[in-house]
Amino acid sequence: MRPVFKPTHRFRPLRKARGYSQQQLADIAHVEQSTSKRLELRQLTPTLDLLISLSRALGLEVRDLVDDPAITHSDLEMPVSKGAEPLLP
């Protein structure tokens, strides 16, 4: 079973903040313009591959493009033992 990712309601503002039209973003991400439009209207459930392409085109993390607390806050909810060494510097 493929995971289901709910696209963020912030997709359009994220695109516009970078100065891209739907067509420009589609060209950079190598997708159809209708795909970008349907995501903005939340009529399309994106695949992980699509989210990766769009996040790279927008210079964002994949988690910035989905509304899923399990993804967007997963790094904030990891318990850390007292005195444990961080995994990343």
All heavy atoms as an XYZ file, in Angstrom:
707
protein
N       0.846     -1.185      0.000
C       0.000      0.000      0.000
C       0.889      1.244      0.000
O       1.815      1.360      0.791
C      -0.898     -0.026      1.228
C      -1.780      1.161      1.349
S      -2.750      1.067      2.857
C      -4.264      1.692      2.276
N       0.604      2.194     -0.882
C       1.367      3.419     -0.988
C       0.929      4.398      0.092
O      -0.258      4.527      0.370
C       1.164      4.058     -2.348
C       1.618      3.170     -3.470
C       1.199      3.733     -4.776
N       2.253      4.584     -5.291
C       2.138      5.316     -6.368
N       1.026      5.323     -7.044
N       3.129      6.053     -6.787
N       1.868      5.149      0.672
C       1.472      6.155      1.658
C       0.699      7.283      0.985
O       0.912      7.582     -0.187
C       2.797      6.654      2.214
C       3.824      6.260      1.232
C       3.284      5.078      0.477
N      -0.195      7.897      1.727
C      -0.994      8.999      1.215
C      -0.514     10.278      1.896
O      -0.415     10.340      3.116
C      -2.494      8.775      1.502
C      -3.312      9.976      1.074
C      -2.975      7.519      0.798
N      -0.194     11.277      1.109
C       0.284     12.543      1.618
C      -0.733     13.627      1.300
O      -1.111     13.813      0.149
C       1.633     12.914      0.985
C       2.685     11.885      1.210
C       3.018     10.980      0.223
C       3.337     11.809      2.428
C       3.998     10.030      0.430
C       4.314     10.852      2.648
C       4.645      9.961      1.649
N      -1.176     14.327      2.323
C      -2.131     15.413      2.137
C      -1.352     16.687      1.805
O      -0.543     17.145      2.608
C      -2.928     15.602      3.427
C      -4.003     16.637      3.355
C      -4.745     16.680      4.677
C      -5.773     17.786      4.670
N      -6.407     17.893      5.990
N      -1.555     17.260      0.604
C      -0.787     18.451      0.240
C      -1.125     19.633      1.142
O      -2.248     19.782      1.601
C      -1.199     18.720     -1.206
C      -2.508     18.054     -1.372
C      -2.520     16.882     -0.418
N      -0.135     20.460      1.383
C      -0.333     21.604      2.253
C      -1.228     22.667      1.623
O      -1.243     22.834      0.406
C       1.017     22.239      2.632
O       0.785     23.305      3.546
C       1.767     22.762      1.428
N      -1.953     23.361      2.469
C      -2.759     24.491      2.001
C      -1.856     25.686      1.680
O      -2.293     26.653      1.086
C      -3.787     24.875      3.065
C      -3.174     25.361      4.346
N      -2.634     24.510      5.274
C      -2.972     26.605      4.812
C      -2.138     25.202      6.283
N      -2.331     26.469      6.026
N      -0.582     25.612      2.040
C       0.371     26.694      1.803
C       1.111     26.544      0.477
O       2.041     27.290      0.190
C       1.400     26.727      2.938
C       0.806     26.974      4.297
C       1.858     27.007      5.398
N       2.864     25.962      5.298
C       2.777     24.750      5.831
N       1.711     24.414      6.516
N       3.749     23.865      5.697
N       0.726     25.600     -0.346
C       1.469     25.330     -1.577
C       1.549     26.567     -2.483
O       2.632     26.925     -2.951
C       0.845     24.148     -2.326
C       1.686     23.677     -3.466
C       2.761     22.840     -3.252
C       1.419     24.080     -4.765
C       3.561     22.416     -4.297
C       2.209     23.670     -5.815
C       3.279     22.828     -5.576
N       0.440     27.225     -2.705
C       0.442     28.402     -3.578
C       1.316     29.520     -3.012
O       2.146     30.078     -3.739
C      -0.978     28.891     -3.820
C      -1.022     30.071     -4.769
C      -2.424     30.496     -5.079
N      -2.399     31.567     -6.053
C      -3.468     32.131     -6.526
N      -4.664     31.721     -6.169
N      -3.354     33.099     -7.386
N       1.164     29.883     -1.727
C       2.052     30.928     -1.194
C       3.538     30.546     -1.252
O       4.383     31.414     -1.482
C       1.593     31.088      0.260
C       0.204     30.569      0.290
C       0.131     29.517     -0.767
N       3.849     29.281     -1.069
C       5.244     28.844     -1.166
C       5.772     29.033     -2.588
O       6.904     29.480     -2.789
C       5.375     27.379     -0.747
C       5.169     27.078      0.735
C       5.071     25.573      0.969
C       6.275     27.688      1.576
N       4.949     28.706     -3.572
C       5.337     28.894     -4.981
C       5.490     30.371     -5.298
O       6.493     30.801     -5.872
C       4.290     28.262     -5.906
C       4.533     28.566     -7.382
C       3.441     28.031     -8.283
N       2.100     28.504     -8.018
C       1.616     29.688     -8.405
N       2.368     30.551     -9.054
N       0.364     30.013     -8.140
N       4.505     31.168     -4.897
C       4.527     32.595     -5.209
C       5.673     33.311     -4.504
O       6.251     34.251     -5.052
C       3.188     33.230     -4.838
C       2.083     32.851     -5.809
C       0.822     33.622     -5.488
C      -0.024     33.735     -6.704
N       0.144     34.957     -7.445
N       6.036     32.858     -3.305
C       7.138     33.482     -2.569
C       8.456     33.345     -3.325
O       9.365     34.158     -3.151
C       7.260     32.855     -1.184
N       8.553     32.336     -4.166
C       9.756     32.136     -4.967
C       9.646     32.795     -6.339
O      10.543     32.713     -7.157
C      10.054     30.646     -5.108
C      10.815     30.177     -3.880
C      10.258     28.895     -3.334
N      10.925     28.549     -2.087
C      10.448     28.877     -0.895
N       9.348     29.566     -0.782
N      11.080     28.501      0.203
N       8.492     33.424     -6.596
C       8.308     34.163     -7.834
C       7.999     33.306     -9.047
O       8.158     33.759    -10.177
N       7.530     32.068     -8.811
C       7.236     31.160     -9.920
C       5.761     31.179    -10.277
O       4.900     31.197     -9.405
C       7.581     29.712     -9.559
C       9.040     29.429     -9.338
C       9.434     28.549     -8.341
C      10.028     30.005    -10.116
C      10.772     28.257     -8.122
C      11.364     29.722     -9.906
C      11.730     28.854     -8.908
O      13.050     28.575     -8.700
N       5.481     31.136    -11.568
C       4.117     30.854    -12.019
C       3.928     29.339    -11.912
O       4.894     28.595    -11.712
C       3.934     31.298    -13.475
O       4.723     30.482    -14.338
N       2.701     28.890    -12.089
C       2.463     27.439    -12.080
C       3.258     26.776    -13.191
O       3.836     25.698    -12.993
C       0.972     27.141    -12.238
C       0.150     27.456    -11.026
C      -1.325     27.198    -11.249
O      -1.787     26.997    -12.373
N      -2.085     27.199    -10.172
N       3.310     27.399    -14.352
C       4.027     26.815    -15.484
C       5.532     26.778    -15.221
O       6.196     25.784    -15.535
C       3.745     27.585    -16.769
C       4.356     26.932    -18.000
C       3.808     25.533    -18.250
O       2.602     25.356    -18.413
N       4.676     24.536    -18.275
N       6.088     27.837    -14.647
C       7.524     27.857    -14.353
C       7.893     26.749    -13.369
O       8.882     26.047    -13.561
C       7.938     29.214    -13.786
C       7.923     30.316    -14.817
C       8.098     31.688    -14.187
O       7.524     31.985    -13.144
N       8.887     32.524    -14.845
N       7.090     26.605    -12.323
C       7.355     25.547    -11.350
C       7.245     24.183    -12.014
O       8.088     23.306    -11.793
C       6.395     25.641    -10.166
C       6.542     24.527     -9.131
C       7.948     24.500     -8.534
C       5.496     24.665     -8.046
N       6.222     24.008    -12.822
C       6.038     22.734    -13.518
C       7.249     22.416    -14.397
O       7.730     21.276    -14.413
C       4.760     22.777    -14.351
N       7.753     23.421    -15.099
C       8.921     23.211    -15.954
C      10.149     22.814    -15.135
O      10.878     21.894    -15.508
C       9.231     24.473    -16.763
C       8.176     24.774    -17.822
O       7.381     23.866    -18.160
O       8.149     25.930    -18.304
N      10.376     23.495    -14.027
C      11.540     23.203    -13.187
C      11.431     21.817    -12.560
O      12.422     21.084    -12.467
C      11.693     24.273    -12.088
C      12.017     25.625    -12.731
C      12.788     23.889    -11.091
C      11.872     26.798    -11.789
N      10.214     21.455    -12.133
C       9.997     20.168    -11.467
C       9.751     19.024    -12.444
O       9.590     17.878    -12.030
C       8.819     20.276    -10.493
N       9.672     19.346    -13.740
C       9.429     18.332    -14.784
C       8.090     17.627    -14.595
O       7.992     16.405    -14.633
C      10.571     17.315    -14.835
C      11.907     17.939    -15.005
N      12.310     18.523    -16.181
C      12.937     18.112    -14.132
C      13.533     19.006    -16.036
N      13.938     18.776    -14.800
N       7.050     18.450    -14.368
C       5.681     17.937    -14.270
C       4.794     18.805    -15.165
O       5.213     19.839    -15.672
C       5.154     17.960    -12.814
C       6.001     17.070    -11.920
C       5.076     19.369    -12.251
N       3.564     18.380    -15.342
C       2.595     19.144    -16.118
C       2.097     20.337    -15.296
O       1.996     20.253    -14.073
C       1.403     18.264    -16.507
C       1.758     17.107    -17.415
C       2.179     17.567    -18.798
O       1.626     18.573    -19.290
O       3.069     16.928    -19.374
N       1.755     21.424    -15.979
C       1.216     22.602    -15.292
C      -0.071     22.251    -14.558
O      -0.327     22.751    -13.480
C       0.986     23.740    -16.297
C       0.519     25.043    -15.672
C      -0.998     25.152    -15.570
O      -1.732     24.484    -16.288
N      -1.460     25.973    -14.670
N      -0.852     21.359    -15.119
C      -2.108     20.959    -14.473
C      -1.850     20.269    -13.131
O      -2.673     20.341    -12.223
C      -2.927     20.052    -15.387
O      -2.211     18.864    -15.682
N      -0.700     19.632    -13.000
C      -0.346     18.991    -11.730
C      -0.154     20.047    -10.649
O      -0.671     19.911     -9.535
C       0.941     18.149    -11.885
O       0.714     17.147    -12.867
C       1.349     17.507    -10.583
N       0.564     21.106    -10.971
C       0.770     22.198    -10.025
C      -0.565     22.842     -9.640
O      -0.829     23.104     -8.467
C       1.711     23.243    -10.632
O       1.921     24.307     -9.759
N      -1.404     23.059    -10.627
C      -2.717     23.663    -10.370
C      -3.566     22.779     -9.459
O      -4.162     23.260     -8.497
C      -3.441     23.902    -11.694
C      -4.811     24.509    -11.537
C      -5.474     24.729    -12.875
C      -6.868     25.292    -12.688
N      -7.523     25.538    -13.975
N      -3.606     21.487     -9.764
C      -4.428     20.569     -8.964
C      -3.908     20.454     -7.527
O      -4.694     20.286     -6.598
C      -4.499     19.204     -9.635
C      -5.314     19.264    -10.928
C      -5.369     17.954    -11.654
N      -6.000     16.944    -10.832
C      -5.711     15.651    -10.884
N      -4.794     15.213    -11.728
N      -6.321     14.789    -10.114
N      -2.595     20.546     -7.336
C      -2.046     20.536     -5.980
C      -2.490     21.768     -5.205
O      -2.867     21.676     -4.034
C      -0.516     20.483     -6.017
C       0.090     19.117     -6.207
C       1.585     19.238     -6.470
C      -0.154     18.231     -4.999
N      -2.430     22.917     -5.867
C      -2.854     24.148     -5.204
C      -4.325     24.119     -4.823
O      -4.714     24.661     -3.790
C      -2.576     25.355     -6.095
C      -1.108     25.662     -6.192
C      -0.825     26.923     -6.977
O      -1.763     27.703     -7.272
O       0.358     27.141     -7.289
N      -5.115     23.481     -5.640
C      -6.548     23.364     -5.350
C      -6.853     22.185     -4.429
O      -8.002     21.949     -4.084
C      -7.333     23.228     -6.659
C      -7.259     24.429     -7.595
C      -7.928     24.111     -8.925
C      -7.885     25.657     -6.938
N      -5.813     21.445     -4.064
C      -5.912     20.261     -3.199
C      -6.829     19.207     -3.820
O      -7.554     18.512     -3.139
C      -6.348     20.654     -1.797
C      -5.313     21.584     -1.151
C      -5.645     21.966      0.224
N      -5.255     20.852      1.092
C      -5.214     20.931      2.400
N      -5.535     22.050      2.989
N      -4.867     19.901      3.124
N      -6.733     19.086     -5.141
C      -7.494     18.088     -5.878
C      -6.641     16.887     -6.239
O      -7.115     15.977     -6.911
C      -8.055     18.703     -7.164
C      -9.035     19.818     -6.935
C      -9.460     20.480     -8.232
O      -8.809     20.351     -9.265
N     -10.563     21.212     -8.176
N      -5.394     16.895     -5.829
C      -4.458     15.837     -6.186
C      -3.708     15.397     -4.943
O      -3.216     16.232     -4.191
C      -3.461     16.353     -7.232
C      -2.337     15.417     -7.650
C      -2.897     14.247     -8.446
C      -1.306     16.167     -8.472
N      -3.659     14.098     -4.728
C      -2.847     13.554     -3.652
C      -1.495     13.195     -4.243
O      -1.396     12.300     -5.076
C      -3.514     12.299     -3.037
O      -4.807     12.662     -2.551
C      -2.677     11.750     -1.902
N      -0.441     13.923     -3.845
C       0.855     13.716     -4.479
C       1.550     12.437     -4.025
O       1.383     12.000     -2.895
C       1.658     14.941     -4.033
C       1.052     15.323     -2.725
C      -0.413     14.976     -2.845
N       2.321     11.880     -4.927
C       3.177     10.749     -4.575
C       4.445     11.301     -3.925
O       4.743     12.500     -4.022
C       3.578      9.956     -5.829
O       4.354     10.822     -6.675
C       2.369      9.419     -6.580
N       5.194     10.440     -3.303
C       6.456     10.864     -2.708
C       7.410     11.382     -3.783
O       8.092     12.399     -3.591
C       7.093      9.720     -1.921
C       8.384     10.056     -1.190
C       8.207     11.237     -0.247
C       8.890      8.835     -0.439
N       7.440     10.735     -4.938
C       8.294     11.198     -6.042
C       7.933     12.622     -6.465
O       8.817     13.446     -6.710
C       8.197     10.270     -7.246
C       8.871      8.928     -7.019
O       9.729      8.841     -6.119
O       8.545      7.980     -7.748
N       6.645     12.907     -6.546
C       6.207     14.248     -6.925
C       6.607     15.257     -5.852
O       7.096     16.345     -6.160
C       4.697     14.280     -7.158
C       4.094     15.641     -7.488
C       4.762     16.253     -8.715
C       2.593     15.516     -7.676
N       6.418     14.913     -4.594
C       6.799     15.811     -3.505
C       8.298     16.100     -3.521
O       8.723     17.229     -3.283
C       6.390     15.223     -2.156
C       4.899     15.222     -1.867
C       4.606     14.422     -0.599
C       4.379     16.647     -1.734
N       9.094     15.090     -3.812
C      10.544     15.285     -3.888
C      10.888     16.238     -5.026
O      11.676     17.172     -4.847
C      11.269     13.933     -4.028
C      11.149     13.132     -2.725
C      12.726     14.135     -4.411
C      11.594     11.687     -2.834
N      10.293     16.034     -6.197
C      10.553     16.914     -7.341
C      10.163     18.355     -7.039
O      10.912     19.296     -7.330
C       9.779     16.440     -8.573
O      10.242     15.204     -9.005
N       9.000     18.531     -6.438
C       8.529     19.881     -6.134
C       9.356     20.534     -5.036
O       9.661     21.727     -5.107
C       7.055     19.840     -5.743
C       6.099     19.478     -6.868
C       4.713     19.179     -6.319
C       6.053     20.578     -7.913
N       9.730     19.760     -4.024
C      10.529     20.343     -2.943
C      11.889     20.787     -3.458
O      12.397     21.844     -3.084
C      10.667     19.373     -1.772
O      11.442     18.247     -2.122
N      12.474     20.007     -4.339
C      13.760     20.407     -4.939
C      13.596     21.667     -5.788
O      14.424     22.572     -5.732
C      14.319     19.270     -5.787
C      14.864     18.134     -4.956
C      15.408     17.030     -5.826
N      15.949     15.950     -4.990
C      16.179     14.729     -5.415
N      15.943     14.417     -6.682
N      16.663     13.818     -4.612
N      12.529     21.731     -6.555
C      12.283     22.895     -7.410
C      12.066     24.162     -6.578
O      12.464     25.252     -6.982
C      11.077     22.645     -8.307
N      11.446     24.004     -5.414
C      11.155     25.145     -4.551
C      12.253     25.412     -3.529
O      12.200     26.405     -2.800
C       9.825     24.922     -3.825
C       8.578     24.945     -4.700
C       7.372     24.427     -3.936
C       8.334     26.346     -5.231
N      13.231     24.506     -3.441
C      14.296     24.673     -2.462
C      13.810     24.467     -1.038
O      14.249     25.144     -0.115
N      12.877     23.530     -0.859
C      12.283     23.251      0.442
C      12.495     21.795      0.829
O      12.938     20.986      0.022
C      10.772     23.530      0.396
C      10.360     24.970      0.089
C       8.863     25.020     -0.192
C      10.728     25.883      1.231
N      12.123     21.472      2.040
C      12.070     20.088      2.504
C      10.718     19.502      2.097
O       9.727     20.237      2.005
C      12.200     20.024      4.034
C      13.491     20.587      4.571
C      14.661     19.660      4.352
O      14.437     18.427      4.302
O      15.785     20.153      4.249
N      10.664     18.207      1.902
C       9.392     17.553      1.567
C       8.352     17.858      2.641
O       7.196     18.132      2.333
C       9.577     16.024      1.401
C       8.235     15.319      1.322
C      10.403     15.724      0.160
N       8.758     17.856      3.884
C       7.790     18.081      4.966
C       7.137     19.455      4.899
O       6.085     19.676      5.483
C       8.441     17.854      6.321
C       9.511     18.838      6.662
C      10.072     18.531      8.013
N      11.339     19.211      8.200
C      12.165     18.931      9.149
N      11.881     17.973     10.001
N      13.283     19.573      9.274
N       7.761     20.409      4.187
C       7.157     21.727      4.022
C       5.961     21.699      3.077
O       5.193     22.662      3.033
C       8.187     22.723      3.482
C       9.346     22.943      4.436
O       9.128     22.905      5.671
O      10.479     23.135      3.949
N       5.804     20.621      2.321
C       4.748     20.535      1.310
C       3.580     19.652      1.718
O       2.677     19.428      0.924
C       5.331     20.024     -0.014
C       6.444     20.867     -0.625
C       6.914     20.245     -1.935
C       5.994     22.297     -0.846
N       3.598     19.132      2.935
C       2.504     18.269      3.381
C       1.971     18.741      4.723
O       2.685     19.351      5.508
C       2.933     16.783      3.480
C       3.271     16.217      2.128
C       4.076     16.607      4.433
N       0.707     18.470      4.954
C       0.077     18.736      6.241
C      -0.124     17.409      6.947
O      -1.191     16.816      6.881
C      -1.274     19.435      6.058
C      -1.131     20.893      5.701
O      -0.081     21.473      6.024
O      -2.064     21.451      5.101
N       0.918     16.906      7.544
C       0.865     15.635      8.254
C       1.786     15.732      9.459
O       3.003     15.757      9.304
C       1.310     14.498      7.334
C       1.180     13.129      7.973
O       1.134     13.049      9.226
O       1.116     12.144      7.236
N       1.229     15.818     10.664
C       2.063     15.970     11.858
C       3.122     14.873     12.013
O       4.191     15.122     12.532
C       1.065     15.909     13.016
C      -0.237     16.272     12.417
C      -0.181     15.807     10.985
N       2.835     13.689     11.515
C       3.812     12.602     11.629
C       5.061     12.901     10.797
O       6.148     12.437     11.105
C       3.198     11.283     11.182
N       4.900     13.691      9.742
C       6.033     14.060      8.887
C       6.587     15.413      9.293
O       7.787     15.581      9.471
C       5.611     14.094      7.400
C       5.233     12.694      6.946
C       6.722     14.664      6.531
C       4.597     12.652      5.595
N       5.714     16.390      9.472
C       6.176     17.754      9.696
C       6.805     17.967     11.065
O       7.636     18.847     11.227
C       5.029     18.757      9.504
O       3.960     18.414     10.371
C       4.555     18.758      8.072
N       6.444     17.156     12.056
C       6.988     17.348     13.400
C       7.746     16.134     13.911
O       8.060     16.063     15.083
C       5.855     17.675     14.380
C       5.084     18.904     14.000
N       5.646     20.152     13.945
C       3.800     19.055     13.619
C       4.733     21.022     13.567
N       3.618     20.390     13.358
N       8.049     15.203     13.046
C       8.671     13.962     13.500
C      10.008     14.196     14.182
O      10.331     13.534     15.161
C       8.831     12.975     12.343
O       9.664     13.525     11.349
N      10.788     15.151     13.699
C      12.081     15.394     14.325
C      11.948     16.136     15.643
O      12.842     16.100     16.478
C      13.012     16.155     13.383
C      12.457     17.505     12.964
O      11.233     17.693     13.014
O      13.263     18.372     12.597
N      10.819     16.800     15.872
C      10.612     17.516     17.116
C      10.099     16.613     18.226
O      10.201     16.958     19.398
C       9.601     18.651     16.897
C       9.977     19.676     15.830
C       8.848     20.670     15.653
C      11.264     20.384     16.196
N       9.550     15.469     17.868
C       8.918     14.597     18.846
C       9.795     13.427     19.274
O       9.381     12.618     20.078
C       7.598     14.067     18.282
C       6.606     15.193     18.015
C       5.358     14.705     17.315
O       5.274     13.510     16.988
O       4.469     15.521     17.084
N      11.012     13.345     18.744
C      11.873     12.227     19.101
C      12.383     12.406     20.523
O      12.980     13.432     20.851
C      13.070     12.129     18.142
C      12.689     11.673     16.771
S      14.094     11.606     15.644
C      15.263     10.642     16.551
N      12.132     11.432     21.397
C      12.642     11.549     22.759
C      14.158     11.397     22.764
O      14.732     10.626     22.013
C      11.963     10.384     23.491
C      11.614      9.415     22.420
C      11.398     10.220     21.167
N      14.792     12.178     23.605
C      16.242     12.115     23.739
C      16.570     11.809     25.182
O      16.078     12.460     26.090
C      16.894     13.456     23.318
C      18.388     13.415     23.497
C      16.513     13.797     21.892
N      17.393     10.803     25.375
C      17.807     10.436     26.735
C      18.778     11.476     27.260
O      19.594     12.026     26.516
C      18.500      9.072     26.733
O      17.646      8.082     26.219
N      18.684     11.733     28.553
C      19.594     12.683     29.189
C      21.029     12.184     29.019
O      21.316     11.035     29.280
C      19.229     12.837     30.664
C      20.012     13.917     31.345
C      19.539     14.113     32.757
C      20.348     15.235     33.397
N      19.885     15.496     34.751
N      21.874     13.059     28.541
C      23.276     12.689     28.345
C      23.556     11.989     27.033
O      24.696     11.631     26.767
N      22.543     11.786     26.213
C      22.745     11.102     24.941
C      23.444     12.034     23.964
O      23.235     13.232     23.954
C      21.416     10.644     24.354
N      24.287     11.467     23.138
C      24.988     12.228     22.118
C      24.030     12.469     20.934
O      23.296     11.585     20.552
C      26.207     11.446     21.607
C      27.281     11.281     22.650
C      27.943     12.611     22.993
O      28.162     13.434     22.091
O      28.214     12.832     24.190
N      24.040     13.686     20.367
C      23.186     13.935     19.191
C      23.680     13.101     18.002
O      24.868     12.844     17.862
C      23.356     15.420     18.927
C      24.594     15.818     19.654
C      24.810     14.828     20.753
N      22.717     12.710     17.156
C      23.063     11.932     15.976
C      23.703     12.787     14.908
O      24.542     12.334     14.151
C      21.820     11.235     15.421
C      21.182     10.209     16.344
C      19.901      9.675     15.711
C      22.142      9.063     16.611
N      23.281     14.034     14.829
C      23.815     14.953     13.824
C      24.461     16.135     14.518
O      23.977     16.585     15.541
C      22.703     15.447     12.912
C      21.970     14.387     12.108
C      20.804     14.989     11.367
C      22.923     13.729     11.113
N      25.527     16.684     13.953
C      26.181     17.853     14.583
C      25.327     19.084     14.527
O      24.457     19.244     13.785
C      27.463     18.029     13.764
C      27.287     17.253     12.514
C      26.206     16.247     12.764
